[in-house]
Amino acid sequence: MPAVAWKGFVSFGLVTFPVRLFAAARPEHVQFHLLHRKDLSRVKEVWYCAKEGKPIERSDMVKGYESSKGEFVVVEDEELKQIAPPTATTMEILQFVRKDEVDPIYFESSYYIAPEEGAGKPYALFAQALVQTKYHAIAKIAMHGREHVVLIRPTDEMLVLHTLFYPNELHQANRPVLKSAAKLAPKELDLAKSLVQHLAGPFKPAAFHDAYRENVEHLIEQKQKGQKISVVAKTKKAPVIDLMDALKRSLASSSGSRTTHSQTKGKLAKRPKKAKAA
């Protein structure tokens, strides 16, 4: 049984029904442990009191907010529970927005919404209302130490929830300042459109894989067997000098192979087997 990320109610007008949230995805990577280079023993993290100069246990710690330099306000877990907003247990729908109205740049994490036993009918009613009206729901929910604005959308006869970044969390300062758009020749645009149309196709998530992770797993397998490490050749990208020529060569190259760049970049000659992470 997967771990429950949140448990509470969805409030839709006067209709309220209990639900649970389950994480919809998590990144997969090869896990490394830190070792002492001398004897390859595991390195243990030690919590250390700077004032007393000695290690302490987790049970001896409390949360503290630094109000000024060296001054802290201690906050207990029980106190945080006492000031939790109503959204800690109830998601109230705030409004509905047209599907695709929310820019994906706001999406943070995704969760499956599952109805509790006996709540199947109101759950299905809410989901079908979203499907047929082509709207998504905006709500608020408190979990993991903060209150989130969330988007709820229907998919495959079920509901999916996405937590959203707040506007002040988007790094606007990182947005590049672009110069005025250069004038494009009609022939250049036509070739670019032809390249897009030639590579167009349905999105099939299963067709893509993490080449870097597979290469790391293969590296570990080779080292376990005492084999020579397979080095991945690095390609050098030359700057575009003649845009028309680059577009023509791109179109000609794509005609010979429909394999996507993300599928082939960094791929080893031999498909690596799964290796056990340390």
PyRosetta script that sets phi, psi and omega in degrees:
from pyrosetta import init, pose_from_sequence

init()
pose = pose_from_sequence("MPAVAWKGFVSFGLVTFPVRLFAAARPEHVQFHLLHRKDLSRVKEVWYCAKEGKPIERSDMVKGYESSKGEFVVVEDEELKQIAPPTATTMEILQFVRKDEVDPIYFESSYYIAPEEGAGKPYALFAQALVQTKYHAIAKIAMHGREHVVLIRPTDEMLVLHTLFYPNELHQANRPVLKSAAKLAPKELDLAKSLVQHLAGPFKPAAFHDAYRENVEHLIEQKQKGQKISVVAKTKKAPVIDLMDALKRSLASSSGSRTTHSQTKGKLAKRPKKAKAA")
pose.set_psi(1, 122.5)
pose.set_omega(1, -179.9)
pose.set_phi(2, -64.7)
pose.set_psi(2, 154.5)
pose.set_omega(2, -179.2)
pose.set_phi(3, -69.7)
pose.set_psi(3, 139.3)
pose.set_omega(3, 178.5)
pose.set_phi(4, -82.7)
pose.set_psi(4, 123.8)
pose.set_omega(4, -179.7)
pose.set_phi(5, -82.6)
pose.set_psi(5, -28.2)
pose.set_omega(5, -179.2)
pose.set_phi(6, -162.5)
pose.set_psi(6, 147.1)
pose.set_omega(6, 179.4)
pose.set_phi(7, -137.6)
pose.set_psi(7, 128.3)
pose.set_omega(7, -178.6)
pose.set_phi(8, 179.9)
pose.set_psi(8, -147.1)
pose.set_omega(8, -175.4)
pose.set_phi(9, -126.6)
pose.set_psi(9, 151.0)
pose.set_omega(9, 169.6)
pose.set_phi(10, -104.7)
pose.set_psi(10, 127.1)
pose.set_omega(10, -179.6)
pose.set_phi(11, -108.8)
pose.set_psi(11, 113.2)
pose.set_omega(11, -176.2)
pose.set_phi(12, -120.4)
pose.set_psi(12, 90.6)
pose.set_omega(12, -172.8)
pose.set_phi(13, 65.3)
pose.set_psi(13, -123.9)
pose.set_omega(13, 177.9)
pose.set_phi(14, -93.3)
pose.set_psi(14, 0.2)
pose.set_omega(14, 178.9)
pose.set_phi(15, -93.4)
pose.set_psi(15, 126.1)
pose.set_omega(15, 177.6)
pose.set_phi(16, -129.9)
pose.set_psi(16, 132.0)
pose.set_omega(16, 179.0)
pose.set_phi(17, -142.2)
pose.set_psi(17, 146.0)
pose.set_omega(17, -177.1)
pose.set_phi(18, -79.9)
pose.set_psi(18, 142.1)
pose.set_omega(18, -179.7)
pose.set_phi(19, -142.0)
pose.set_psi(19, 168.5)
pose.set_omega(19, 172.1)
pose.set_phi(20, -130.7)
pose.set_psi(20, 148.6)
pose.set_omega(20, 176.5)
pose.set_phi(21, -109.1)
pose.set_psi(21, 137.5)
pose.set_omega(21, 176.1)
pose.set_phi(22, -126.5)
pose.set_psi(22, 137.2)
pose.set_omega(22, 179.2)
pose.set_phi(23, -57.4)
pose.set_psi(23, 130.1)
pose.set_omega(23, -177.3)
pose.set_phi(24, -85.6)
pose.set_psi(24, -22.1)
pose.set_omega(24, -177.4)
pose.set_phi(25, -161.3)
pose.set_psi(25, 158.3)
pose.set_omega(25, 172.1)
pose.set_phi(26, -152.7)
pose.set_psi(26, 144.8)
pose.set_omega(26, -179.4)
pose.set_phi(27, -68.9)
pose.set_psi(27, 141.3)
pose.set_omega(27, 177.6)
pose.set_phi(28, -104.8)
pose.set_psi(28, 134.1)
pose.set_omega(28, 178.2)
pose.set_phi(29, -151.2)
pose.set_psi(29, 163.2)
pose.set_omega(29, 177.1)
pose.set_phi(30, -76.9)
pose.set_psi(30, 127.0)
pose.set_omega(30, -176.8)
pose.set_phi(31, -92.6)
pose.set_psi(31, 125.3)
pose.set_omega(31, 175.7)
pose.set_phi(32, -107.7)
pose.set_psi(32, 148.1)
pose.set_omega(32, 173.7)
pose.set_phi(33, -108.4)
pose.set_psi(33, 149.4)
pose.set_omega(33, 175.5)
pose.set_phi(34, -82.5)
pose.set_psi(34, 131.7)
pose.set_omega(34, -178.2)
pose.set_phi(35, -125.2)
pose.set_psi(35, 155.2)
pose.set_omega(35, 172.8)
pose.set_phi(36, -75.9)
pose.set_psi(36, 118.7)
pose.set_omega(36, -174.5)
pose.set_phi(37, -56.5)
pose.set_psi(37, -33.2)
pose.set_omega(37, -175.3)
pose.set_phi(38, -63.5)
pose.set_psi(38, -48.9)
pose.set_omega(38, -175.0)
pose.set_phi(39, -127.0)
pose.set_psi(39, 6.9)
pose.set_omega(39, 178.5)
pose.set_phi(40, 58.2)
pose.set_psi(40, 29.0)
pose.set_omega(40, 175.0)
pose.set_phi(41, -86.0)
pose.set_psi(41, 152.9)
pose.set_omega(41, -179.7)
pose.set_phi(42, -64.0)
pose.set_psi(42, 140.7)
pose.set_omega(42, 176.9)
pose.set_phi(43, -92.7)
pose.set_psi(43, 127.1)
pose.set_omega(43, -178.1)
pose.set_phi(44, -97.8)
pose.set_psi(44, 134.7)
pose.set_omega(44, 177.0)
pose.set_phi(45, -77.4)
pose.set_psi(45, 130.7)
pose.set_omega(45, -178.5)
pose.set_phi(46, -119.1)
pose.set_psi(46, 126.8)
pose.set_omega(46, 174.9)
pose.set_phi(47, -82.4)
pose.set_psi(47, 129.6)
pose.set_omega(47, -169.0)
pose.set_phi(48, -128.6)
pose.set_psi(48, 129.2)
pose.set_omega(48, 177.0)
pose.set_phi(49, -85.7)
pose.set_psi(49, 116.2)
pose.set_omega(49, -176.7)
pose.set_phi(50, -66.7)
pose.set_psi(50, -33.6)
pose.set_omega(50, -177.3)
pose.set_phi(51, -74.3)
pose.set_psi(51, -45.6)
pose.set_omega(51, -178.0)
pose.set_phi(52, -86.7)
pose.set_psi(52, -16.1)
pose.set_omega(52, 178.4)
pose.set_phi(53, 69.0)
pose.set_psi(53, 36.5)
pose.set_omega(53, -179.9)
pose.set_phi(54, -148.7)
pose.set_psi(54, 157.3)
pose.set_omega(54, 178.7)
pose.set_phi(55, -68.5)
pose.set_psi(55, 150.8)
pose.set_omega(55, 176.4)
pose.set_phi(56, -132.7)
pose.set_psi(56, 163.0)
pose.set_omega(56, -179.7)
pose.set_phi(57, -89.1)
pose.set_psi(57, 160.9)
pose.set_omega(57, 178.6)
pose.set_phi(58, -59.6)
pose.set_psi(58, -36.0)
pose.set_omega(58, -178.4)
pose.set_phi(59, -66.1)
pose.set_psi(59, -16.4)
pose.set_omega(59, -179.5)
pose.set_phi(60, -89.8)
pose.set_psi(60, 3.3)
pose.set_omega(60, -175.1)
pose.set_phi(61, -101.0)
pose.set_psi(61, 150.8)
pose.set_omega(61, 173.2)
pose.set_phi(62, -134.3)
pose.set_psi(62, 160.6)
pose.set_omega(62, 176.7)
pose.set_phi(63, -79.3)
pose.set_psi(63, 139.6)
pose.set_omega(63, 178.7)
pose.set_phi(64, -140.3)
pose.set_psi(64, 135.5)
pose.set_omega(64, 177.4)
pose.set_phi(65, -103.7)
pose.set_psi(65, 126.1)
pose.set_omega(65, -178.9)
pose.set_phi(66, -79.8)
pose.set_psi(66, 103.5)
pose.set_omega(66, -177.9)
pose.set_phi(67, -79.2)
pose.set_psi(67, -31.4)
pose.set_omega(67, 174.3)
pose.set_phi(68, -153.9)
pose.set_psi(68, 174.5)
pose.set_omega(68, -174.2)
pose.set_phi(69, -56.3)
pose.set_psi(69, 113.2)
pose.set_omega(69, 177.8)
pose.set_phi(70, 78.9)
pose.set_psi(70, 0.7)
pose.set_omega(70, 179.6)
pose.set_phi(71, -111.0)
pose.set_psi(71, 129.9)
pose.set_omega(71, -174.7)
pose.set_phi(72, -126.7)
pose.set_psi(72, 144.9)
pose.set_omega(72, 171.6)
pose.set_phi(73, -104.2)
pose.set_psi(73, 118.7)
pose.set_omega(73, -178.8)
pose.set_phi(74, -82.0)
pose.set_psi(74, 132.4)
pose.set_omega(74, 179.3)
pose.set_phi(75, -124.6)
pose.set_psi(75, 123.5)
pose.set_omega(75, -179.5)
pose.set_phi(76, -87.9)
pose.set_psi(76, 153.9)
pose.set_omega(76, 179.3)
pose.set_phi(77, -59.5)
pose.set_psi(77, -39.3)
pose.set_omega(77, 179.9)
pose.set_phi(78, -64.2)
pose.set_psi(78, -35.2)
pose.set_omega(78, 178.1)
pose.set_phi(79, -67.2)
pose.set_psi(79, -36.8)
pose.set_omega(79, 177.9)
pose.set_phi(80, -65.7)
pose.set_psi(80, -37.8)
pose.set_omega(80, 177.7)
pose.set_phi(81, -64.5)
pose.set_psi(81, -36.3)
pose.set_omega(81, -176.8)
pose.set_phi(82, -69.6)
pose.set_psi(82, -26.6)
pose.set_omega(82, -178.0)
pose.set_phi(83, -104.6)
pose.set_psi(83, 8.8)
pose.set_omega(83, 178.3)
pose.set_phi(84, -62.1)
pose.set_psi(84, 135.7)
pose.set_omega(84, -179.5)
pose.set_phi(85, -72.0)
pose.set_psi(85, 166.6)
pose.set_omega(85, 179.3)
pose.set_phi(86, -55.8)
pose.set_psi(86, -26.1)
pose.set_omega(86, -178.7)
pose.set_phi(87, -69.1)
pose.set_psi(87, -4.7)
pose.set_omega(87, 175.5)
pose.set_phi(88, -69.5)
pose.set_psi(88, -22.0)
pose.set_omega(88, -179.7)
pose.set_phi(89, -125.6)
pose.set_psi(89, -15.3)
pose.set_omega(89, -177.7)
pose.set_phi(90, -136.5)
pose.set_psi(90, 125.3)
pose.set_omega(90, 172.6)
pose.set_phi(91, -90.5)
pose.set_psi(91, 110.7)
pose.set_omega(91, 178.1)
pose.set_phi(92, -97.9)
pose.set_psi(92, 127.3)
pose.set_omega(92, 179.0)
pose.set_phi(93, -68.6)
pose.set_psi(93, 124.4)
pose.set_omega(93, -177.1)
pose.set_phi(94, -92.5)
pose.set_psi(94, -38.2)
pose.set_omega(94, -179.8)
pose.set_phi(95, -166.2)
pose.set_psi(95, 173.9)
pose.set_omega(95, 175.9)
pose.set_phi(96, -122.7)
pose.set_psi(96, 142.9)
pose.set_omega(96, -179.6)
pose.set_phi(97, -128.8)
pose.set_psi(97, 153.4)
pose.set_omega(97, 177.2)
pose.set_phi(98, -60.2)
pose.set_psi(98, 143.4)
pose.set_omega(98, 177.0)
pose.set_phi(99, -59.2)
pose.set_psi(99, 142.3)
pose.set_omega(99, -178.5)
pose.set_phi(100, 72.9)
pose.set_psi(100, 6.6)
pose.set_omega(100, 179.0)
pose.set_phi(101, -76.9)
pose.set_psi(101, -30.4)
pose.set_omega(101, -178.8)
pose.set_phi(102, -85.8)
pose.set_psi(102, 123.0)
pose.set_omega(102, 179.4)
pose.set_phi(103, -62.8)
pose.set_psi(103, 128.7)
pose.set_omega(103, 179.8)
pose.set_phi(104, -57.2)
pose.set_psi(104, -15.8)
pose.set_omega(104, 178.8)
pose.set_phi(105, -62.8)
pose.set_psi(105, -21.0)
pose.set_omega(105, 179.2)
pose.set_phi(106, -82.2)
pose.set_psi(106, -14.2)
pose.set_omega(106, -175.6)
pose.set_phi(107, -69.6)
pose.set_psi(107, 132.5)
pose.set_omega(107, 179.5)
pose.set_phi(108, -110.8)
pose.set_psi(108, -73.3)
pose.set_omega(108, -179.8)
pose.set_phi(109, -128.0)
pose.set_psi(109, 157.4)
pose.set_omega(109, -176.9)
pose.set_phi(110, -119.6)
pose.set_psi(110, 143.8)
pose.set_omega(110, -179.4)
pose.set_phi(111, -138.6)
pose.set_psi(111, 146.7)
pose.set_omega(111, 170.0)
pose.set_phi(112, -86.1)
pose.set_psi(112, 138.7)
pose.set_omega(112, 175.2)
pose.set_phi(113, -103.6)
pose.set_psi(113, 122.6)
pose.set_omega(113, 179.6)
pose.set_phi(114, -117.6)
pose.set_psi(114, 136.7)
pose.set_omega(114, 178.9)
pose.set_phi(115, -76.2)
pose.set_psi(115, 146.0)
pose.set_omega(115, 172.9)
pose.set_phi(116, -73.0)
pose.set_psi(116, 165.6)
pose.set_omega(116, 179.6)
pose.set_phi(117, -57.7)
pose.set_psi(117, 131.2)
pose.set_omega(117, 179.5)
pose.set_phi(118, 89.2)
pose.set_psi(118, -3.7)
pose.set_omega(118, -178.4)
pose.set_phi(119, -108.4)
pose.set_psi(119, 15.2)
pose.set_omega(119, -177.0)
pose.set_phi(120, -62.0)
pose.set_psi(120, -39.4)
pose.set_omega(120, -176.0)
pose.set_phi(121, -68.2)
pose.set_psi(121, -52.3)
pose.set_omega(121, 178.4)
pose.set_phi(122, -63.9)
pose.set_psi(122, -31.6)
pose.set_omega(122, 177.0)
pose.set_phi(123, -62.6)
pose.set_psi(123, -48.9)
pose.set_omega(123, -179.7)
pose.set_phi(124, -65.3)
pose.set_psi(124, -36.9)
pose.set_omega(124, 178.8)
pose.set_phi(125, -62.2)
pose.set_psi(125, -46.5)
pose.set_omega(125, -179.8)
pose.set_phi(126, -63.7)
pose.set_psi(126, -44.6)
pose.set_omega(126, -179.4)
pose.set_phi(127, -62.4)
pose.set_psi(127, -45.2)
pose.set_omega(127, -179.0)
pose.set_phi(128, -67.4)
pose.set_psi(128, -34.4)
pose.set_omega(128, 177.3)
pose.set_phi(129, -62.5)
pose.set_psi(129, -38.5)
pose.set_omega(129, 178.2)
pose.set_phi(130, -69.8)
pose.set_psi(130, -40.3)
pose.set_omega(130, -179.8)
pose.set_phi(131, -62.1)
pose.set_psi(131, -48.7)
pose.set_omega(131, -172.9)
pose.set_phi(132, -76.5)
pose.set_psi(132, -27.5)
pose.set_omega(132, 177.7)
pose.set_phi(133, -90.0)
pose.set_psi(133, -11.7)
pose.set_omega(133, -177.5)
pose.set_phi(134, 60.4)
pose.set_psi(134, 38.4)
pose.set_omega(134, 176.3)
pose.set_phi(135, -114.9)
pose.set_psi(135, 156.9)
pose.set_omega(135, 170.4)
pose.set_phi(136, -116.1)
pose.set_psi(136, 154.4)
pose.set_omega(136, -176.4)
pose.set_phi(137, -101.3)
pose.set_psi(137, 142.7)
pose.set_omega(137, 174.0)
pose.set_phi(138, -110.8)
pose.set_psi(138, 129.9)
pose.set_omega(138, -179.0)
pose.set_phi(139, -143.0)
pose.set_psi(139, 178.7)
pose.set_omega(139, 175.5)
pose.set_phi(140, -124.3)
pose.set_psi(140, 143.9)
pose.set_omega(140, 178.8)
pose.set_phi(141, -148.3)
pose.set_psi(141, 137.8)
pose.set_omega(141, 177.7)
pose.set_phi(142, -103.5)
pose.set_psi(142, 121.3)
pose.set_omega(142, 175.5)
pose.set_phi(143, -161.4)
pose.set_psi(143, 158.0)
pose.set_omega(143, 178.2)
pose.set_phi(144, 55.7)
pose.set_psi(144, 38.8)
pose.set_omega(144, 172.7)
pose.set_phi(145, 79.2)
pose.set_psi(145, 15.9)
pose.set_omega(145, 177.4)
pose.set_phi(146, -160.2)
pose.set_psi(146, 163.9)
pose.set_omega(146, 177.0)
pose.set_phi(147, -100.2)
pose.set_psi(147, 126.6)
pose.set_omega(147, -177.1)
pose.set_phi(148, -105.9)
pose.set_psi(148, 145.1)
pose.set_omega(148, 161.9)
pose.set_phi(149, -88.3)
pose.set_psi(149, 134.3)
pose.set_omega(149, -175.7)
pose.set_phi(150, -129.7)
pose.set_psi(150, 156.1)
pose.set_omega(150, 173.8)
pose.set_phi(151, -114.4)
pose.set_psi(151, 130.9)
pose.set_omega(151, 178.6)
pose.set_phi(152, -112.8)
pose.set_psi(152, 127.8)
pose.set_omega(152, -179.3)
pose.set_phi(153, -136.4)
pose.set_psi(153, 152.2)
pose.set_omega(153, 178.7)
pose.set_phi(154, -87.4)
pose.set_psi(154, 143.7)
pose.set_omega(154, 175.7)
pose.set_phi(155, -158.3)
pose.set_psi(155, 130.9)
pose.set_omega(155, 178.6)
pose.set_phi(156, 50.4)
pose.set_psi(156, 47.4)
pose.set_omega(156, 176.9)
pose.set_phi(157, 63.5)
pose.set_psi(157, 21.6)
pose.set_omega(157, 175.2)
pose.set_phi(158, -142.1)
pose.set_psi(158, 174.8)
pose.set_omega(158, -178.4)
pose.set_phi(159, -107.7)
pose.set_psi(159, 139.6)
pose.set_omega(159, 176.2)
pose.set_phi(160, -122.4)
pose.set_psi(160, 140.1)
pose.set_omega(160, -179.2)
pose.set_phi(161, -115.9)
pose.set_psi(161, 136.2)
pose.set_omega(161, 175.9)
pose.set_phi(162, -119.8)
pose.set_psi(162, 123.0)
pose.set_omega(162, 171.2)
pose.set_phi(163, -73.8)
pose.set_psi(163, 146.5)
pose.set_omega(163, -175.8)
pose.set_phi(164, -116.2)
pose.set_psi(164, 144.6)
pose.set_omega(164, 171.8)
pose.set_phi(165, -70.4)
pose.set_psi(165, 147.8)
pose.set_omega(165, 170.3)
pose.set_phi(166, -78.8)
pose.set_psi(166, 153.7)
pose.set_omega(166, -177.8)
pose.set_phi(167, -53.9)
pose.set_psi(167, -37.4)
pose.set_omega(167, -178.4)
pose.set_phi(168, -72.7)
pose.set_psi(168, -9.3)
pose.set_omega(168, 177.9)
pose.set_phi(169, -90.2)
pose.set_psi(169, -12.4)
pose.set_omega(169, 174.6)
pose.set_phi(170, -79.2)
pose.set_psi(170, 130.8)
pose.set_omega(170, -176.0)
pose.set_phi(171, -81.2)
pose.set_psi(171, 79.9)
pose.set_omega(171, -178.6)
pose.set_phi(172, -61.3)
pose.set_psi(172, -31.1)
pose.set_omega(172, -178.9)
pose.set_phi(173, -65.5)
pose.set_psi(173, -19.9)
pose.set_omega(173, -179.3)
pose.set_phi(174, -85.6)
pose.set_psi(174, -8.4)
pose.set_omega(174, 179.5)
pose.set_phi(175, -67.9)
pose.set_psi(175, 129.2)
pose.set_omega(175, -179.7)
pose.set_phi(176, -69.9)
pose.set_psi(176, 145.2)
pose.set_omega(176, 175.8)
pose.set_phi(177, -93.3)
pose.set_psi(177, 110.6)
pose.set_omega(177, -175.7)
pose.set_phi(178, -93.1)
pose.set_psi(178, 144.5)
pose.set_omega(178, 176.2)
pose.set_phi(179, -74.8)
pose.set_psi(179, 170.7)
pose.set_omega(179, 178.5)
pose.set_phi(180, -56.2)
pose.set_psi(180, 140.5)
pose.set_omega(180, -177.7)
pose.set_phi(181, -58.2)
pose.set_psi(181, 134.4)
pose.set_omega(181, 179.2)
pose.set_phi(182, -72.1)
pose.set_psi(182, 153.2)
pose.set_omega(182, 178.3)
pose.set_phi(183, -71.9)
pose.set_psi(183, 129.2)
pose.set_omega(183, -177.8)
pose.set_phi(184, -104.2)
pose.set_psi(184, 134.0)
pose.set_omega(184, 176.0)
pose.set_phi(185, -74.0)
pose.set_psi(185, 138.1)
pose.set_omega(185, 179.4)
pose.set_phi(186, -51.9)
pose.set_psi(186, -38.8)
pose.set_omega(186, -179.1)
pose.set_phi(187, -66.2)
pose.set_psi(187, -37.9)
pose.set_omega(187, 178.7)
pose.set_phi(188, -63.9)
pose.set_psi(188, -43.5)
pose.set_omega(188, -179.8)
pose.set_phi(189, -66.1)
pose.set_psi(189, -39.4)
pose.set_omega(189, 179.0)
pose.set_phi(190, -62.9)
pose.set_psi(190, -41.3)
pose.set_omega(190, 179.2)
pose.set_phi(191, -67.3)
pose.set_psi(191, -40.3)
pose.set_omega(191, 178.7)
pose.set_phi(192, -62.8)
pose.set_psi(192, -41.3)
pose.set_omega(192, 178.5)
pose.set_phi(193, -65.9)
pose.set_psi(193, -37.6)
pose.set_omega(193, 178.1)
pose.set_phi(194, -64.0)
pose.set_psi(194, -39.0)
pose.set_omega(194, 178.9)
pose.set_phi(195, -65.0)
pose.set_psi(195, -42.0)
pose.set_omega(195, 177.9)
pose.set_phi(196, -61.5)
pose.set_psi(196, -47.9)
pose.set_omega(196, -177.7)
pose.set_phi(197, -65.7)
pose.set_psi(197, -34.0)
pose.set_omega(197, -178.9)
pose.set_phi(198, -68.8)
pose.set_psi(198, -33.9)
pose.set_omega(198, -178.9)
pose.set_phi(199, -93.6)
pose.set_psi(199, 1.8)
pose.set_omega(199, -178.4)
pose.set_phi(200, -70.7)
pose.set_psi(200, 147.4)
pose.set_omega(200, 178.4)
pose.set_phi(201, 179.8)
pose.set_psi(201, 168.8)
pose.set_omega(201, 179.6)
pose.set_phi(202, -67.0)
pose.set_psi(202, 144.2)
pose.set_omega(202, 179.2)
pose.set_phi(203, -76.9)
pose.set_psi(203, 119.8)
pose.set_omega(203, 179.4)
pose.set_phi(204, -121.2)
pose.set_psi(204, 95.1)
pose.set_omega(204, -175.9)
pose.set_phi(205, -53.8)
pose.set_psi(205, -35.3)
pose.set_omega(205, -176.9)
pose.set_phi(206, -66.7)
pose.set_psi(206, -14.8)
pose.set_omega(206, -178.3)
pose.set_phi(207, -78.5)
pose.set_psi(207, -11.5)
pose.set_omega(207, -176.6)
pose.set_phi(208, -106.4)
pose.set_psi(208, 152.4)
pose.set_omega(208, 179.6)
pose.set_phi(209, -148.1)
pose.set_psi(209, 163.6)
pose.set_omega(209, -178.8)
pose.set_phi(210, -89.9)
pose.set_psi(210, 95.6)
pose.set_omega(210, -177.1)
pose.set_phi(211, -64.7)
pose.set_psi(211, -35.5)
pose.set_omega(211, -179.0)
pose.set_phi(212, -65.0)
pose.set_psi(212, -44.5)
pose.set_omega(212, 179.3)
pose.set_phi(213, -62.7)
pose.set_psi(213, -43.9)
pose.set_omega(213, 179.6)
pose.set_phi(214, -62.2)
pose.set_psi(214, -38.1)
pose.set_omega(214, 179.0)
pose.set_phi(215, -66.5)
pose.set_psi(215, -38.0)
pose.set_omega(215, 177.7)
pose.set_phi(216, -65.2)
pose.set_psi(216, -43.1)
pose.set_omega(216, 178.4)
pose.set_phi(217, -62.0)
pose.set_psi(217, -39.9)
pose.set_omega(217, 179.4)
pose.set_phi(218, -67.8)
pose.set_psi(218, -38.5)
pose.set_omega(218, 176.7)
pose.set_phi(219, -59.0)
pose.set_psi(219, -45.8)
pose.set_omega(219, 179.5)
pose.set_phi(220, -62.4)
pose.set_psi(220, -43.1)
pose.set_omega(220, -179.8)
pose.set_phi(221, -62.5)
pose.set_psi(221, -42.1)
pose.set_omega(221, -179.9)
pose.set_phi(222, -65.5)
pose.set_psi(222, -39.5)
pose.set_omega(222, -179.9)
pose.set_phi(223, -68.8)
pose.set_psi(223, -35.7)
pose.set_omega(223, 177.2)
pose.set_phi(224, -62.7)
pose.set_psi(224, -35.7)
pose.set_omega(224, -177.8)
pose.set_phi(225, -91.2)
pose.set_psi(225, 0.1)
pose.set_omega(225, 179.9)
pose.set_phi(226, 71.7)
pose.set_psi(226, 23.6)
pose.set_omega(226, -178.3)
pose.set_phi(227, -89.1)
pose.set_psi(227, 164.2)
pose.set_omega(227, 176.4)
pose.set_phi(228, -71.7)
pose.set_psi(228, 139.8)
pose.set_omega(228, -177.2)
pose.set_phi(229, -74.0)
pose.set_psi(229, 131.9)
pose.set_omega(229, 175.7)
pose.set_phi(230, -79.4)
pose.set_psi(230, 120.6)
pose.set_omega(230, -178.8)
pose.set_phi(231, -93.8)
pose.set_psi(231, 131.9)
pose.set_omega(231, 179.0)
pose.set_phi(232, -85.2)
pose.set_psi(232, 126.1)
pose.set_omega(232, -179.9)
pose.set_phi(233, -68.8)
pose.set_psi(233, 135.6)
pose.set_omega(233, 179.3)
pose.set_phi(234, -96.1)
pose.set_psi(234, 131.2)
pose.set_omega(234, 179.4)
pose.set_phi(235, -92.0)
pose.set_psi(235, 141.6)
pose.set_omega(235, 178.3)
pose.set_phi(236, -98.6)
pose.set_psi(236, 128.2)
pose.set_omega(236, 179.8)
pose.set_phi(237, -97.2)
pose.set_psi(237, 118.2)
pose.set_omega(237, 177.7)
pose.set_phi(238, -85.1)
pose.set_psi(238, 143.4)
pose.set_omega(238, 178.2)
pose.set_phi(239, -64.3)
pose.set_psi(239, 148.2)
pose.set_omega(239, -179.7)
pose.set_phi(240, -73.6)
pose.set_psi(240, 120.8)
pose.set_omega(240, 177.9)
pose.set_phi(241, -99.0)
pose.set_psi(241, -50.3)
pose.set_omega(241, 179.3)
pose.set_phi(242, -112.3)
pose.set_psi(242, 106.0)
pose.set_omega(242, -175.4)
pose.set_phi(243, -62.8)
pose.set_psi(243, -43.2)
pose.set_omega(243, -179.7)
pose.set_phi(244, -61.0)
pose.set_psi(244, -44.6)
pose.set_omega(244, -178.9)
pose.set_phi(245, -65.1)
pose.set_psi(245, -40.9)
pose.set_omega(245, 180.0)
pose.set_phi(246, -63.9)
pose.set_psi(246, -40.3)
pose.set_omega(246, 179.4)
pose.set_phi(247, -66.2)
pose.set_psi(247, -42.5)
pose.set_omega(247, 180.0)
pose.set_phi(248, -63.0)
pose.set_psi(248, -43.7)
pose.set_omega(248, -179.5)
pose.set_phi(249, -68.6)
pose.set_psi(249, -33.8)
pose.set_omega(249, 177.3)
pose.set_phi(250, -64.3)
pose.set_psi(250, -43.5)
pose.set_omega(250, -179.4)
pose.set_phi(251, -65.6)
pose.set_psi(251, -41.4)
pose.set_omega(251, 179.6)
pose.set_phi(252, -66.3)
pose.set_psi(252, -39.4)
pose.set_omega(252, -179.5)
pose.set_phi(253, -67.7)
pose.set_psi(253, -39.9)
pose.set_omega(253, -178.7)
pose.set_phi(254, -69.0)
pose.set_psi(254, -22.7)
pose.set_omega(254, 178.7)
pose.set_phi(255, -68.9)
pose.set_psi(255, -28.8)
pose.set_omega(255, -177.8)
pose.set_phi(256, -83.1)
pose.set_psi(256, -21.4)
pose.set_omega(256, -178.2)
pose.set_phi(257, -151.5)
pose.set_psi(257, 134.6)
pose.set_omega(257, 177.5)
pose.set_phi(258, -100.8)
pose.set_psi(258, 7.0)
pose.set_omega(258, 180.0)
pose.set_phi(259, -67.3)
pose.set_psi(259, 128.6)
pose.set_omega(259, -176.9)
pose.set_phi(260, -73.9)
pose.set_psi(260, 154.3)
pose.set_omega(260, -179.2)
pose.set_phi(261, -60.1)
pose.set_psi(261, -39.7)
pose.set_omega(261, -176.9)
pose.set_phi(262, -68.3)
pose.set_psi(262, -20.3)
pose.set_omega(262, 179.5)
pose.set_phi(263, -82.9)
pose.set_psi(263, -26.9)
pose.set_omega(263, -171.9)
pose.set_phi(264, -106.6)
pose.set_psi(264, -22.9)
pose.set_omega(264, -174.8)
pose.set_phi(265, -62.7)
pose.set_psi(265, 124.9)
pose.set_omega(265, 176.1)
pose.set_phi(266, 75.3)
pose.set_psi(266, 8.9)
pose.set_omega(266, -176.7)
pose.set_phi(267, -77.8)
pose.set_psi(267, 136.2)
pose.set_omega(267, 178.7)
pose.set_phi(268, -78.9)
pose.set_psi(268, 158.7)
pose.set_omega(268, -179.8)
pose.set_phi(269, -61.1)
pose.set_psi(269, -40.1)
pose.set_omega(269, 178.7)
pose.set_phi(270, -102.9)
pose.set_psi(270, 127.7)
pose.set_omega(270, -179.2)
pose.set_phi(271, -65.7)
pose.set_psi(271, 121.3)
pose.set_omega(271, -175.6)
pose.set_phi(272, -70.8)
pose.set_psi(272, 146.0)
pose.set_omega(272, 174.5)
pose.set_phi(273, -85.1)
pose.set_psi(273, 165.3)
pose.set_omega(273, 177.9)
pose.set_phi(274, -68.2)
pose.set_psi(274, 132.2)
pose.set_omega(274, 177.0)
pose.set_phi(275, -115.2)
pose.set_psi(275, 145.7)
pose.set_omega(275, 178.9)
pose.set_phi(276, -74.3)
pose.set_psi(276, 127.8)
pose.set_omega(276, 177.7)
pose.set_phi(277, -75.6)
pose.set_psi(277, 150.2)
pose.set_omega(277, 179.8)
pose.set_phi(278, -69.8)
pose.dump_pdb("model.pdb")
